[in-house]
């Protein structure tokens, strides 16, 4: 009968002093109004908007490679390749 309380105490001691897991570098954090914030090291990269009030889901701001203008990938007006 005395073995059960000691076993329970041992299990509690093992979990009470366990090292916490580190916070992941990349996280998808739920937000209000049908949005998800994508964050790296606590800094928001983009936000995913979805839900019944949107005609279709979208990311804003659009993720871009470092140093690239928003319309440059598609040859848009940012590079002078598009437009009228």
N, C-alpha and C positions, 0 to 999 in steps of 0.2 A: 504494500500500500504506500510506502514512503518513496518508492521508485518513481511513481507518476509525477508528483510535485517537482522532484529534482529534474526529471526529463523536461518538464514544461519550463522550468526556470532556465535550463541550459539552452532550449530553443529560443527563449526570449532574449537571453544575453547575446546569442549569436547574431540575431537580427538587429538588436539595439545598437551594436557597435560596428555594423557593416559600413563600409565606405559608400558615400552617395555616388550615383552615376553622374558623369559630367553632362552638361547641357549640350545637345547636338548643335553643330555650327549652322546647319540649315534647318529651318522649321516652317511649317505651314500653320499659321495661327488663325483660328476662326474669329471673325469680326461680326459686328451687327450689320443688319440690312443685306443679308445674303452675300457676304464678301469673305475672302480668305486672303490674309496677308502672308506673302512669301518673304522670309527674312533670312539673312546670313549674318551671323555674329551680332544679332539684335538690330540690324539695320534693314529696313524694308527695301526690297528690290522691286517688287511689283505687287499689284493687288488684283485678284481674280474676282470679277463681278458676275454673279449668276442670279437666277431666281425668276419668278413669274413676271415681275415688272420690267425685265429686260427682254428685248426681242430675241437676243442670243447672248451667250456668255462671252466675256472679253477680258483682256488683261490691260490694266492702265497703271502706270505708264508702260508703254511697249518696251520690253527688254531689248537693249542694243549692245553691240560689242563696244568696248572702250574706244572712244574717239570717233565713232561712226555716227553720222547724222541720221535722223529718223527716216528720211526718204531715200537714203543712199543705197540701201540694199536692193531696192526695186527700180533704181534709175529714176527716181522721182525728182520733183522740183528742187530738192536740196542740192542736187548735183548739176542741175540744168539740163537733165536728160528727158524731162517730161513736161507736160503742160501744153498750152496752145501754140 
